[in-house]
């Protein structure tokens, strides 16, 4: 857990190995809980990898809970989503924002049996030059979440990424937006496929 007021900075080239669970549909993978700020400072030559320590398992989520603004640069995030289910699909997310702001730049997120991201409360998601792929669902953003996505792809949200115990049907949405509060939502030069 990153406490309020603190910042965890992950240096270029770092491999973060999370504990996971292997049972299909499990919601008890290890979480990284951020109440302060998280700065993933990868580079094109030395990206940061966040994945499961066991290649046959899945870790939980990165939870930004009432956190300070966080930024992920050149991060490769995979094999997560064994986290508590939320939203219209009741699938666990890899990234969960609760009244927090997150910027993803030059990142790739995928290979997970849940959704890419879930937000609740007054949040902000900025995504530039990033890819989300090979998931059941892309981001699901709740009322009050401002969204800016530029030069990015969200693709391959397909049923065959479900785990064996997942009920059918699931939505396989590339982007699911609840916007009753009319928060700004802007997508530019972005592919949803």
C-alpha positions as a printed NumPy array, in Angstrom:
array([[  0.   ,   0.   ,   0.   ],
       [  1.201,   3.487,  -0.906],
       [ -0.074,   5.744,   1.919],
       [ -1.699,   9.133,   1.347],
       [  0.925,  11.817,   0.787],
       [  3.594,   9.345,  -0.397],
       [  4.722,   8.558,  -3.952],
       [  5.962,   5.187,  -5.176],
       [  8.256,   5.662,  -8.177],
       [  9.093,   2.599, -10.269],
       [ 12.36 ,   3.036, -12.192],
       [ 12.95 ,   2.208, -15.871],
       [ 13.555,  -1.466, -16.604],
       [ 11.918,  -2.711, -13.394],
       [  9.969,  -5.995, -13.437],
       [  7.195,  -5.973, -10.83 ],
       [  6.085,  -9.548, -10.11 ],
       [  2.74 ,  -9.819,  -8.332],
       [  1.397, -12.862,  -6.481],
       [ -1.567, -14.404,  -8.228],
       [ -4.166, -17.114,  -8.081],
       [ -4.787, -19.783, -10.7  ],
       [ -8.435, -20.785, -10.083],
       [-10.711, -19.487, -12.838],
       [-12.79 , -16.542, -11.648],
       [-10.834, -16.071,  -8.42 ],
       [-10.942, -12.53 ,  -7.006],
       [ -8.044, -12.818,  -4.538],
       [ -4.998, -11.94 ,  -6.638],
       [ -2.526,  -9.538,  -5.02 ],
       [ -3.392,  -5.843,  -5.336],
       [ -1.231,  -2.743,  -5.368],
       [ -3.255,  -0.179,  -3.388],
       [ -2.344,   3.454,  -3.969],
       [ -3.728,   6.148,  -1.663],
       [ -0.823,   8.486,  -2.455],
       [  0.637,   8.537,  -5.981],
       [  2.196,   5.969,  -8.319],
       [  4.727,   7.015, -10.93 ],
       [  5.78 ,   4.317, -13.387],
       [  8.759,   5.843, -15.178],
       [  9.608,   3.405, -17.951],
       [ 11.279,   4.445, -21.194],
       [ 11.038,   3.079, -24.741],
       [ 14.392,   1.322, -24.23 ],
       [ 13.598,   0.201, -20.659],
       [  9.86 ,  -0.265, -20.113],
       [  8.461,  -1.261, -16.728],
       [  6.69 ,  -4.635, -16.623],
       [  3.92 ,  -5.426, -14.119],
       [  2.815,  -9.041, -14.355],
       [  2.142, -12.197, -12.372],
       [  5.078, -14.04 , -10.789],
       [  3.485, -17.377, -11.797],
       [  2.853, -17.616, -15.558],
       [ -0.169, -19.874, -14.943],
       [ -1.859, -17.412, -12.549],
       [ -3.347, -13.9  , -12.5  ],
       [ -2.698, -11.105,  -9.998],
       [ -5.394,  -8.636,  -8.869],
       [ -5.42 ,  -4.915,  -9.632],
       [ -3.759,  -1.568,  -9.198],
       [ -6.266,   0.363,  -7.093],
       [ -5.972,   4.154,  -7.045],
       [ -8.234,   5.022,  -4.115],
       [ -8.722,   8.768,  -3.566],
       [ -5.132,   9.003,  -4.77 ],
       [ -3.035,  11.902,  -5.931],
       [ -2.619,  12.136,  -9.733],
       [ -0.611,   9.16 , -11.007],
       [  1.24 ,   8.656, -14.28 ],
       [  2.351,   5.48 , -16.038],
       [  4.898,   5.838, -18.87 ],
       [  6.124,   2.937, -20.988],
       [  4.449,   0.339, -18.775],
       [  3.635,  -3.207, -19.888],
       [  0.829,  -4.448, -17.614],
       [ -0.388,  -8.017, -18.054],
       [ -1.974, -11.085, -16.468],
       [ -4.114,  -9.191, -13.912],
       [ -7.852,  -8.906, -13.167],
       [ -8.24 , -11.55 , -10.426],
       [ -9.846,  -8.73 ,  -8.468],
       [-13.384,  -8.189,  -7.124],
       [-15.942,  -7.846,  -9.915],
       [-17.573,  -4.491, -10.639],
       [-19.658,  -2.758, -13.247],
       [-22.083,  -4.067, -15.81 ],
       [-20.088,  -7.266, -16.476],
       [-19.183,  -7.996, -12.837],
       [-15.62 ,  -8.724, -13.952],
       [-12.567,  -7.607, -12.036],
       [-10.447,  -4.806, -13.507],
       [ -6.689,  -4.558, -13.921],
       [ -6.822,  -0.841, -13.027],
       [ -9.426,   0.604, -10.646],
       [ -9.841,   4.348, -10.089],
       [-11.875,   5.671,  -7.174],
       [-11.956,   9.479,  -7.162],
       [ -8.481,   9.528,  -8.755],
       [ -6.649,  10.778, -11.856],
       [ -4.493,   8.539, -14.071],
       [ -2.425,   9.296, -17.162],
       [ -1.198,   6.43 , -19.341],
       [  1.433,   7.294, -21.948],
       [  3.013,   4.756, -24.298],
       [  1.613,   1.827, -22.294],
       [  0.286,  -1.627, -23.163],
       [ -2.247,  -3.439, -20.979],
       [ -3.756,  -6.839, -21.664],
       [ -3.765, -10.622, -21.508],
       [ -6.316, -10.581, -18.703],
       [ -9.696, -12.297, -18.141],
       [-11.432,  -9.144, -16.893],
       [-11.798,  -5.506, -17.826],
       [ -8.948,  -3.121, -18.473],
       [-10.119,  -0.387, -16.125],
       [-13.056,   0.597, -13.938],
       [-13.696,   4.045, -12.48 ],
       [-16.086,   5.418,  -9.877],
       [-16.469,   8.889,  -8.431],
       [-14.892,  12.072,  -9.765],
       [-12.024,  10.661, -11.836],
       [ -9.867,  11.588, -14.782],
       [ -8.411,   9.157, -17.341],
       [ -5.92 ,  10.365, -19.938],
       [ -4.529,   7.805, -22.364],
       [ -1.998,   8.674, -25.078],
       [ -0.244,   6.374, -27.561],
       [ -1.346,   3.302, -25.627],
       [ -2.808,  -0.133, -26.328],
       [ -5.359,  -2.187, -24.404],
       [ -5.866,  -5.636, -25.921],
       [ -6.737,  -9.283, -25.266],
       [ -9.25 ,  -8.652, -22.474],
       [-12.935,  -9.423, -21.932],
       [-13.843,  -5.718, -21.713],
       [-11.955,  -2.456, -22.232],
       [-12.319,   0.479, -19.835],
       [-15.646,   0.983, -18.065],
       [-15.823,   4.565, -16.856],
       [-18.492,   5.704, -14.434],
       [-20.403,   8.93 , -14.034],
       [-18.065,  11.763, -13.16 ],
       [-15.024,  10.448, -15.048],
       [-13.468,  12.842, -17.563],
       [-11.822,  10.93 , -20.424],
       [ -9.193,  11.987, -22.963],
       [ -7.88 ,   9.266, -25.293],
       [ -5.486,  10.161, -28.11 ],
       [ -3.559,   8.077, -30.655],
       [ -4.466,   4.823, -28.895],
       [ -6.036,   1.429, -29.614],
       [ -8.49 ,  -0.646, -27.588],
       [ -8.959,  -3.95 , -29.38 ],
       [ -9.484,  -7.684, -29.116],
       [-12.074,  -7.539, -26.336],
       [-13.356, -11.008, -27.105],
       [-15.23 , -13.85 , -25.384],
       [-12.359, -16.319, -25.684],
       [-10.408, -14.327, -23.073],
       [-12.961, -15.332, -20.426],
       [-11.973, -17.944, -17.916],
       [-13.759, -21.294, -17.951],
       [-16.303, -20.437, -15.264],
       [-17.354, -17.067, -16.746],
       [-21.066, -16.858, -17.559],
       [-22.13 , -16.178, -21.122],
       [-22.899, -13.701, -22.558],
       [-20.532, -10.933, -21.635],
       [-20.421,  -7.629, -23.455],
       [-16.924,  -7.511, -24.939],
       [-17.169,  -3.698, -25.137],
       [-14.014,  -1.846, -26.179],
       [-15.108,   1.191, -24.161],
       [-18.158,   1.426, -21.873],
       [-19.077,   4.946, -20.758],
       [-21.685,   5.892, -18.149],
       [-22.023,   9.639, -18.517],
       [-25.086,  10.946, -16.716],
       [-23.045,  13.854, -15.318],
       [-21.885,  15.011, -18.77 ],
       [-18.185,  14.795, -17.897],
       [-15.941,  15.597, -20.869],
       [-15.237,  12.529, -23.037],
       [-12.849,  13.029, -25.973],
       [-11.4  ,  10.333, -28.253],
       [ -9.025,  11.479, -31.022],
       [ -7.186,   9.384, -33.613],
       [ -8.156,   6.264, -31.676],
       [ -9.22 ,   2.805, -32.836],
       [-11.836,   0.735, -30.987],
       [-11.992,  -2.67 , -32.674]])
